[in-house]
């Protein structure tokens, strides 16, 4: 029997029972689909994950990419995986029919990513291609779209996002890669990019970089950055391809996700790198940010997937590993040893993992559905869906990644000494997940985005919308006696969050941004706990409704009871952490802002 690395039952519960994804098929854009097609896509992804990915989890990790003589070789299974994804139509499934896609909702596409990354996140290639192809489809000329999309969606060409530079890091205003206009409308590109995932490899015939660069004479800062397609091999106008002078200068050896090459690229060593402008000049950053919500859902899904795989490994081990006796039977040495899942501390660790992973997945499914709604709704409804999505994004990216790291750590702890060895997958998963709080904007950047922009934009309309949605859940949960205490607790947490915001706001109004944002990461942590508590109350309410209306038995009853029990665990064990966070966030003592008097660190 294949090892379990995610729960299809939980995925179906969130997709169909909780967030009712098939409601999207009422809209014309998604009308070609129904519940059955959604399930077929999930089955197709699961088959690829089971056959081409999960069996090679360790192998891909141990045989990492190599750079020799300017060429990068990757594990041979990567090519098979890319072809299978292309043949199944899963790389561009979310694209419009006009662009050769299936107009599949993001809520389903993102779960495909979840399944694949739970199976083997060392094969994180296709999501990068989807993101870069989406940029071309959204903002590129018809010529660029027609030329690049078919091969990218077929899995024969790899797509990348080439943003980061050695001297700039997360500060994209400091990008220096240059683009010099040529008479034929193309541009000569010169510069360096670092940490480019899947930036070069032999499993694809071409690598298509979506690259940020500054056109000669462009304004300083972020307003002067443009977006270009810079392929590894470019068309020469005669139906053939020539080398585009994109050199693989170095390959980073990483802590985790070792199956994916992270490249240092140099453009223009021979003054012969050509780039093709995407959309309008100086609009590179706005284009990138329009795709950012999709990318951040992807990172959140990756973190949730890795932590989920670790949880199921720990759960299976805890059921099988006998050790010691129940604490109340310590003196009965003749009694057989009990499985470690029967020890309260092990159950606590497992419930923590379940609470984090299933709470995170719920939030991400909701975010993906809001993404879909923000595209098909109109007028104020459209704006409200987008505002709500925008507000939830920093949490949807950072909570699964930060708490996922802690969850996988608890998976290792469940195994004890064996967890630290290569005999079980959790040591690898711990290494793999650590990058997710860094990808697509570090946790600190997400925190500044949440407190500095999202909480205050449009006069605070986004948090008002969120609190209104939470209030609906609170009212619904309150109709059940056993859920009412938790509904009341969430209500109290909302008030606490509002108190913290009101306490911080004077610093923003006084123009003291540094003081206002000094502990933004702690605010993000507090806000994340409250948002995930809401997700658990949503799930518990639906589980309770199903128990009342369907009279389930056996596995179904156990599943719903498990949901309610895990909700209770989250409220009793995780939610109280907001007390300490709120105390710090309302504390007037400042200890992290640099002053004239330099204190030793």
VEXPABA-937679 format. One line per field, with one value per residue (C-alpha): residue number from 1; x, y, z; residue in three letters. Coordinates in pm, whole numbers, plus 50000, padded with zeros to 5 digits. Example, Ala and Ser with C-alpha at 12.3 -4.5 7.8 and 13.67 -1.06 7.14 Angstrom:
REM VEXPABA-937679
pos = (1:2) .
X = (51230:51367) .
Y = (49550:49894) .
Z = (50780:50714) .
code = (ALA:SER) .
REM end
This chain:
REM VEXPABA-937679
pos = (1:2:3:4:5:6:7:8:9:10:11:12:13:14:15:16:17:18:19:20:21:22:23:24:25:26:27:28:29:30:31:32:33:34:35:36:37:38:39:40:41:42:43:44:45:46:47:48:49:50:51:52:53:54:55:56:57:58:59:60:61:62:63:64:65:66:67:68:69:70:71:72:73:74:75:76:77:78:79:80:81:82:83:84:85:86:87:88:89:90:91:92:93:94:95:96:97:98:99:100:101:102:103:104:105:106:107:108:109:110:111:112:113:114:115:116:117:118:119:120:121:122:123:124:125:126:127:128:129:130:131:132:133:134:135:136:137:138:139:140:141:142:143:144:145:146:147:148:149:150:151:152:153:154:155:156:157:158:159:160:161:162:163:164:165:166:167:168:169:170:171:172:173:174:175:176:177:178:179:180:181:182:183:184:185:186:187:188:189:190:191:192:193:194:195:196:197:198:199:200:201:202:203:204:205:206:207:208:209:210:211:212:213:214:215:216:217:218:219:220:221:222:223:224:225:226:227:228:229:230:231:232:233:234:235:236:237:238:239:240:241:242:243:244:245:246:247:248:249:250:251:252:253:254:255:256:257:258:259:260:261:262:263:264:265:266:267:268:269:270:271:272:273:274:275:276:277:278:279:280:281:282:283:284:285:286:287:288:289:290:291:292:293:294:295:296:297:298:299:300:301:302:303:304:305:306:307:308:309:310:311:312:313:314:315:316:317:318:319:320:321:322:323:324:325:326:327:328:329:330:331:332:333:334:335:336:337:338:339:340:341:342:343:344:345:346:347:348:349:350:351:352:353:354:355:356:357:358:359:360:361:362:363:364:365:366:367:368:369:370:371:372:373:374:375:376:377:378:379:380:381:382:383:384:385:386:387:388:389:390:391:392:393:394:395:396:397:398:399:400:401:402:403:404:405:406:407:408:409:410:411:412:413:414:415:416:417:418:419:420:421:422:423:424:425:426:427:428:429:430:431:432:433:434:435:436:437:438:439:440:441:442:443:444:445:446:447:448:449:450:451:452:453:454:455:456:457:458:459:460:461:462:463:464:465:466:467:468:469:470:471:472:473:474:475:476:477:478:479:480:481:482:483:484:485:486:487:488:489:490:491:492:493:494:495:496:497:498:499:500:501:502:503:504:505:506:507:508:509:510:511:512:513:514:515:516:517:518:519:520:521:522:523:524:525:526:527:528:529:530:531:532:533:534:535:536:537:538:539:540:541:542:543:544:545:546:547:548:549:550:551:552:553:554:555:556:557:558:559:560:561:562:563:564:565:566:567:568:569:570:571:572:573:574:575:576:577:578:579:580:581:582:583:584:585:586:587:588:589:590:591:592:593:594:595:596:597:598:599:600:601) .
X = (50000:50133:50227:49966:50095:49765:49398:49171:48875:48982:49048:48698:48544:48706:48649:48287:48129:48296:48374:48132:48366:48097:47910:48173:48032:47727:47949:47988:48370:48367:48045:48225:48300:48109:48189:48280:48542:48694:48726:48875:49147:49222:49240:49472:49711:49700:49794:50099:50195:50162:50352:50612:50679:50631:50830:51132:51117:51453:51618:51556:51686:52007:52085:52073:52134:52489:52646:52924:53068:52783:52512:52277:52164:51867:51711:51580:51232:51186:51152:50892:50702:50702:50574:50301:50186:50184:49999:49737:49684:49766:50035:49799:49468:49378:49434:49148:49027:49168:49516:49480:49378:49077:48947:48981:48923:49225:49057:49108:49443:49594:49487:49666:49979:49909:49890:50208:50408:50290:50419:50761:50835:51183:51005:50879:50898:50552:50418:50702:50613:50245:50326:50557:50331:50041:50239:50295:49928:49807:50037:50238:50170:49975:50305:50479:50176:50145:50517:50585:50264:50212:50559:50545:50204:50320:50603:50877:50984:51047:50934:51106:51068:51402:51364:51640:51986:52298:52292:51914:51763:51401:51453:51339:51384:51760:51745:52029:51996:51983:51782:51911:51658:51749:51611:51392:51200:51390:51630:51986:51991:52291:52314:52293:52014:52042:51833:51646:51454:51466:51679:51857:51823:51834:51476:51346:51439:51433:51418:51196:51291:51042:51298:51289:51527:51568:51546:51829:51722:51429:51315:51487:51328:51040:50876:51154:51141:51018:50938:51101:51092:51455:51483:51789:51758:51603:51449:51681:51401:51463:51280:51592:51717:52045:52212:52088:52400:52232:52513:52468:52741:52669:52436:52347:52376:52074:51953:51640:51433:51749:51583:51524:51832:51863:52076:52305:52259:52465:52316:52525:52872:52920:52692:52440:52141:51814:51497:51139:50935:50619:50343:50435:50774:50822:50523:50723:50646:50270:50257:50449:50229:49913:50046:50173:49851:49863:50231:50171:49884:50132:50394:50133:50014:50372:50433:50100:50171:50515:50382:50088:50320:50524:50207:50089:50434:50431:50072:50149:50463:50280:50018:50281:50557:50508:50684:50627:50282:50004:50104:49837:49971:50340:50369:50216:50540:50364:50129:50224:50376:50130:50155:50299:49981:49820:50056:49902:50214:50235:49865:49930:50206:49988:49688:49913:50026:49669:49547:49817:49796:49417:49366:49619:49465:49121:49250:49426:49118:48915:49181:49185:48805:48821:49081:48832:48542:48750:48781:48416:48215:48135:48111:48127:48112:48425:48607:48505:48628:48960:49000:48930:49176:49439:49403:49426:49728:50005:49848:49783:50151:50316:50102:50139:50511:50606:50375:50449:50816:50703:50463:50737:50963:50693:50674:51045:50985:50710:50966:51225:51579:51455:51316:51667:51785:51744:51544:51223:51118:51068:51431:51415:51075:51214:51494:51254:50995:51243:51259:50885:50896:51152:50991:50777:50847:50985:50762:50888:50783:50440:50401:50480:50240:49961:50000:50148:49913:49631:49489:49467:49389:49056:48997:49025:48757:48934:48945:48581:48485:48682:48529:48183:48258:48387:48073:47858:48052:48023:47644:47611:47830:47637:47324:47494:47532:47867:48014:47884:48173:48418:48210:48217:48593:48649:48432:48657:48967:48829:48787:49142:49279:49089:49228:49583:49528:49383:49685:49930:49746:49863:50223:50112:49909:50210:50425:50644:50636:50934:50763:50429:50585:50859:50665:50464:50573:50421:50099:50098:50140:49848:49630:49718:49607:49274:49219:49299:49075:48799:48882:48851:48516:48395:48504:48353:48022:47999:48100:47826:47566:47658:47633:47285:47148:47322:47329:47673:47834:48170:48452:48231:48125:48486:48598:48343:48410:48781:48717:48532:48794:49079:48889:48867:49240:49319:49108:49245:49612:49688:49445:49572:49905:49733:49742:50120:50137:49875:50062:50382:50204:50045:50368:50523:50883:51085:51383:51454:51477:51829:51908:52212:52345:52450:52386:52587:52414) .
Y = (50000:50342:50573:50835:51188:51380:51319:51309:51302:51633:51787:51690:51823:52166:52186:52073:52091:52397:52626:52479:52517:52405:52732:52890:52697:52928:53197:53191:53177:52849:52705:52427:52259:52075:51879:51577:51760:51907:51557:51422:51690:51600:51228:51305:51501:51225:50963:51166:51228:50859:50720:50978:51184:51026:50705:50926:51161:51053:50980:51331:51478:51272:51319:51695:51907:51951:52230:52107:52287:52540:52269:52171:51810:51715:51384:51200:51164:51542:51518:51240:51446:51759:51559:51391:51730:51876:51575:51595:51966:52055:52320:52565:52430:52764:52956:53070:52862:53136:53062:52684:52630:52472:52779:52578:52777:52863:52686:52356:52441:52534:52198:52027:52209:52095:51728:51745:51925:51684:51400:51547:51918:51853:51848:52206:52296:52328:52594:52824:52768:52835:53165:53295:53181:53358:53683:53646:53560:53854:54132:54012:54081:53825:53736:53657:53463:53253:53179:53088:52956:52626:52488:52612:52454:52130:52101:52113:52469:52576:52914:53113:53438:53624:53908:53890:54039:54003:54364:54411:54110:54190:54559:54555:54934:54860:54633:54728:54476:54698:54685:54882:54941:54807:54931:54620:54680:54421:54501:54406:54274:54301:54202:53923:53737:53506:53233:53162:52839:52598:52865:52608:52232:51954:51831:52118:52217:52589:52805:53115:53379:53649:53908:54250:54505:54881:55038:55290:55631:55490:55667:55563:55326:55087:55321:55250:54870:54684:54317:54112:53764:53649:53292:53069:53004:53269:53235:53353:53439:53136:52880:52787:52882:53036:53068:53385:53447:53360:53195:52964:53119:52917:52668:52717:52420:52447:52321:52167:52139:51996:51857:52208:52397:52750:52939:53239:53369:53622:53798:53968:53819:53837:54140:53920:53865:53973:54043:54103:54366:54239:54503:54868:55007:55079:54859:54553:54575:54634:54334:54119:54226:54137:53781:53794:53673:53360:53306:53357:53108:52870:52916:52871:52553:52423:52478:52320:52025:51954:51984:51759:51488:51510:51488:51170:51013:51096:50976:50639:50599:50691:50421:50155:50234:50065:50224:50216:50192:50440:50674:50532:50180:50252:49999:49715:49588:49272:49484:49506:49827:50071:50253:50602:50760:50675:50906:51252:51443:51259:51324:51692:51700:51523:51748:52052:51924:51848:52187:52376:52184:52153:52510:52636:52436:52573:52931:52869:52710:53012:53251:53066:53086:53462:53486:53322:53541:53858:53766:53677:53913:54270:54611:54638:54259:54223:54493:54339:53992:54141:54349:54046:53836:54109:54133:53756:53715:53793:53538:53278:53291:53332:53130:52798:52858:52979:52739:52463:52475:52426:52147:51952:52002:51834:51554:51488:51501:51240:51001:51078:50983:50808:51138:51279:50998:50947:50628:50837:51131:51393:51511:51591:51759:51977:52092:52139:52352:52603:52805:52878:53166:53327:53269:53542:53802:53706:53697:54044:54182:54013:54168:54519:54462:54359:54632:54902:54871:54618:54720:55088:55087:55240:55367:55022:54870:54532:54449:54568:54316:54041:54113:54105:53761:53638:53769:53560:53248:53340:53379:53046:52857:53009:52816:52496:52474:52293:52544:52862:52896:52895:53145:53373:53324:53426:53731:53828:53775:54013:54281:54218:54254:54582:54712:54636:54815:55122:55123:55120:55362:55690:55606:55578:55901:56082:55971:55746:55451:55279:55268:55167:54872:54778:54474:54415:54050:53994:54158:53923:53629:53745:53819:53478:53291:53475:53409:53038:53014:53148:52877:52612:52748:52741:52376:52273:52438:52253:51927:51982:52061:51741:51537:51679:51647:51332:51113:50977:50663:50485:50673:50972:51022:50985:51243:51504:51437:51473:51815:51940:51794:51962:52293:52267:52191:52502:52726:52581:52548:52800:53090:53177:53276:53601:53715:53739:53890:54154:54241:54306:54494:54736:54778:55127:55007:55021:54786:54721:55067:55199:55519:55747:55540:55214:54915:54598:54306) .
Z = (50000:49902:50188:50273:50222:50212:50289:49986:50225:50381:50040:49919:50242:50198:49823:49816:50163:50312:50018:49762:49463:49219:49289:49061:48764:48770:48622:48247:48258:48458:48312:48118:48453:48723:49037:48825:48615:48932:49078:48753:48766:49130:49032:48740:48963:49227:48968:48854:49218:49310:49011:48902:49215:49557:49484:49400:49700:49848:49515:49381:49708:49704:49332:49314:49001:48878:48673:48445:48143:48153:48146:48430:48465:48684:48789:48477:48633:48607:48229:48258:48515:48294:47997:48205:48337:47987:47841:48119:48044:48405:48348:48179:48313:48469:48143:47922:47628:47402:47539:47511:47875:48043:48234:48551:48871:49084:49374:49189:49025:49361:49508:49219:49337:49693:49589:49379:49647:49918:49700:49619:49641:49503:49165:49191:48822:48668:48904:48795:48429:48497:48670:48401:48117:48290:48283:47908:47849:48063:47944:47644:47277:47072:46900:47231:47355:47039:47030:47393:47551:47360:47445:47803:47862:47697:47952:47688:47781:48142:48273:48549:48742:48732:48982:49242:49196:49413:49537:49552:49731:49818:49735:49373:49342:49338:49030:48791:48504:48196:47875:47575:47293:46949:46614:46564:46890:47093:47377:47462:47822:48053:48420:48675:48853:49155:49323:48997:49064:48768:48598:48381:48333:48077:48128:47912:47557:47640:47952:47931:48188:48285:48384:48548:48395:48362:48015:47955:48088:48287:48607:48930:49179:49115:48862:48611:48601:48293:48231:47955:47811:47797:47661:47689:47314:47091:46744:46465:46223:45998:46209:46405:46751:46860:47200:47371:47583:47913:48109:48406:48623:48936:49102:49469:49701:49924:50258:50101:49783:49634:49324:49187:49061:49200:48952:48932:48577:48382:48081:47814:47878:47499:47462:47282:47515:47356:47556:47440:47625:47793:47783:47839:47947:48320:48419:48526:48894:48862:48624:48870:49160:48970:48964:49323:49489:49276:49362:49735:49735:49567:49839:50113:49940:49913:50285:50377:50149:50298:50655:50563:50426:50748:50962:50788:50826:51200:51242:51082:51295:51617:51549:51485:51737:52078:52372:52748:52911:52973:53254:53484:53423:53482:53762:53561:53406:53289:53072:52702:52569:52415:52082:52136:51991:52329:52520:52582:52476:52144:52084:52156:51894:51636:51705:51665:51323:51216:51342:51154:50827:50794:50919:50663:50379:50463:50449:50117:49957:50065:49930:49597:49573:49646:49366:49130:49248:49208:48838:48763:48986:48886:49048:49426:49474:49261:49456:49791:49689:49578:49897:50116:49915:49935:50313:50363:50134:50388:50627:50356:50262:50602:50847:50659:50606:50956:51141:50891:50995:51357:51254:51071:51373:51583:51322:51380:51756:51721:51570:51838:51732:51418:51290:51276:51047:50673:50737:50745:50523:50796:50815:50443:50476:50758:50528:50238:50418:50562:50238:50235:50489:50252:49909:49745:50012:50354:50662:50760:50421:50448:50793:50668:50379:50620:50881:50659:50361:50388:50727:50627:50251:50145:50498:50654:50430:50396:50771:50798:50528:50702:51042:50881:50731:51066:51238:51000:51099:51468:51434:51250:51499:51791:51691:51817:52194:52186:51936:52103:52355:52062:51867:52174:52205:51841:51902:52194:51979:51715:51982:52107:51753:51706:52037:51922:51590:51765:51996:51706:51477:51641:51539:51176:51196:51346:51053:51271:51030:51189:51529:51373:51189:51439:51561:51242:51233:51578:51458:51157:51395:51613:51309:51160:51473:51469:51096:51131:51440:51212:50955:51223:51338:50975:50939:51275:51187:50853:51023:51284:51015:50830:51150:51218:50864:50732:51043:50942:51083:51066:50897:50809:51168:51287:51028:51145:51512:51438:51284:51591:51826:51633:51633:52012:52030:51823:52047:52371:52274:51996:52042:52395:52233:52127:52491:52496:52148:52232:52553:52356:52075:52324:52525:52502:52557:52233:52210:51841:51682:51623:51816:51834:52122:51959:52187:52144:51977) .
code = (UNK:UNK:UNK:UNK:UNK:UNK:UNK:UNK:UNK:UNK:UNK:UNK:UNK:UNK:UNK:UNK:UNK:UNK:UNK:UNK:UNK:UNK:UNK:UNK:UNK:UNK:UNK:UNK:UNK:UNK:UNK:UNK:UNK:UNK:UNK:UNK:UNK:UNK:UNK:UNK:UNK:UNK:UNK:UNK:UNK:UNK:UNK:UNK:UNK:UNK:UNK:UNK:UNK:UNK:UNK:UNK:UNK:UNK:UNK:UNK:UNK:UNK:UNK:UNK:UNK:UNK:UNK:UNK:UNK:UNK:UNK:UNK:UNK:UNK:UNK:UNK:UNK:UNK:UNK:UNK:UNK:UNK:UNK:UNK:UNK:UNK:UNK:UNK:UNK:UNK:UNK:UNK:UNK:UNK:UNK:UNK:UNK:UNK:UNK:UNK:UNK:UNK:UNK:UNK:UNK:UNK:UNK:UNK:UNK:UNK:UNK:UNK:UNK:UNK:UNK:UNK:UNK:UNK:UNK:UNK:UNK:UNK:UNK:UNK:UNK:UNK:UNK:UNK:UNK:UNK:UNK:UNK:UNK:UNK:UNK:UNK:UNK:UNK:UNK:UNK:UNK:UNK:UNK:UNK:UNK:UNK:UNK:UNK:UNK:UNK:UNK:UNK:UNK:UNK:UNK:UNK:UNK:UNK:UNK:UNK:UNK:UNK:UNK:UNK:UNK:UNK:UNK:UNK:UNK:UNK:UNK:UNK:UNK:UNK:UNK:UNK:UNK:UNK:UNK:UNK:UNK:UNK:UNK:UNK:UNK:UNK:UNK:UNK:UNK:UNK:UNK:UNK:UNK:UNK:UNK:UNK:UNK:UNK:UNK:UNK:UNK:UNK:UNK:UNK:UNK:UNK:UNK:UNK:UNK:UNK:UNK:UNK:UNK:UNK:UNK:UNK:UNK:UNK:UNK:UNK:UNK:UNK:UNK:UNK:UNK:UNK:UNK:UNK:UNK:UNK:UNK:UNK:UNK:UNK:UNK:UNK:UNK:UNK:UNK:UNK:UNK:UNK:UNK:UNK:UNK:UNK:UNK:UNK:UNK:UNK:UNK:UNK:UNK:UNK:UNK:UNK:UNK:UNK:UNK:UNK:UNK:UNK:UNK:UNK:UNK:UNK:UNK:UNK:UNK:UNK:UNK:UNK:UNK:UNK:UNK:UNK:UNK:UNK:UNK:UNK:UNK:UNK:UNK:UNK:UNK:UNK:UNK:UNK:UNK:UNK:UNK:UNK:UNK:UNK:UNK:UNK:UNK:UNK:UNK:UNK:UNK:UNK:UNK:UNK:UNK:UNK:UNK:UNK:UNK:UNK:UNK:UNK:UNK:UNK:UNK:UNK:UNK:UNK:UNK:UNK:UNK:UNK:UNK:UNK:UNK:UNK:UNK:UNK:UNK:UNK:UNK:UNK:UNK:UNK:UNK:UNK:UNK:UNK:UNK:UNK:UNK:UNK:UNK:UNK:UNK:UNK:UNK:UNK:UNK:UNK:UNK:UNK:UNK:UNK:UNK:UNK:UNK:UNK:UNK:UNK:UNK:UNK:UNK:UNK:UNK:UNK:UNK:UNK:UNK:UNK:UNK:UNK:UNK:UNK:UNK:UNK:UNK:UNK:UNK:UNK:UNK:UNK:UNK:UNK:UNK:UNK:UNK:UNK:UNK:UNK:UNK:UNK:UNK:UNK:UNK:UNK:UNK:UNK:UNK:UNK:UNK:UNK:UNK:UNK:UNK:UNK:UNK:UNK:UNK:UNK:UNK:UNK:UNK:UNK:UNK:UNK:UNK:UNK:UNK:UNK:UNK:UNK:UNK:UNK:UNK:UNK:UNK:UNK:UNK:UNK:UNK:UNK:UNK:UNK:UNK:UNK:UNK:UNK:UNK:UNK:UNK:UNK:UNK:UNK:UNK:UNK:UNK:UNK:UNK:UNK:UNK:UNK:UNK:UNK:UNK:UNK:UNK:UNK:UNK:UNK:UNK:UNK:UNK:UNK:UNK:UNK:UNK:UNK:UNK:UNK:UNK:UNK:UNK:UNK:UNK:UNK:UNK:UNK:UNK:UNK:UNK:UNK:UNK:UNK:UNK:UNK:UNK:UNK:UNK:UNK:UNK:UNK:UNK:UNK:UNK:UNK:UNK:UNK:UNK:UNK:UNK:UNK:UNK:UNK:UNK:UNK:UNK:UNK:UNK:UNK:UNK:UNK:UNK:UNK:UNK:UNK:UNK:UNK:UNK:UNK:UNK:UNK:UNK:UNK:UNK:UNK:UNK:UNK:UNK:UNK:UNK:UNK:UNK:UNK:UNK:UNK:UNK:UNK:UNK:UNK:UNK:UNK:UNK:UNK:UNK:UNK:UNK:UNK:UNK:UNK:UNK:UNK:UNK:UNK:UNK:UNK:UNK:UNK:UNK:UNK:UNK:UNK:UNK:UNK:UNK:UNK:UNK:UNK:UNK:UNK:UNK:UNK:UNK:UNK:UNK:UNK:UNK:UNK:UNK:UNK:UNK:UNK:UNK:UNK:UNK:UNK:UNK:UNK:UNK:UNK:UNK:UNK:UNK:UNK:UNK:UNK:UNK:UNK:UNK:UNK:UNK) .
REM end
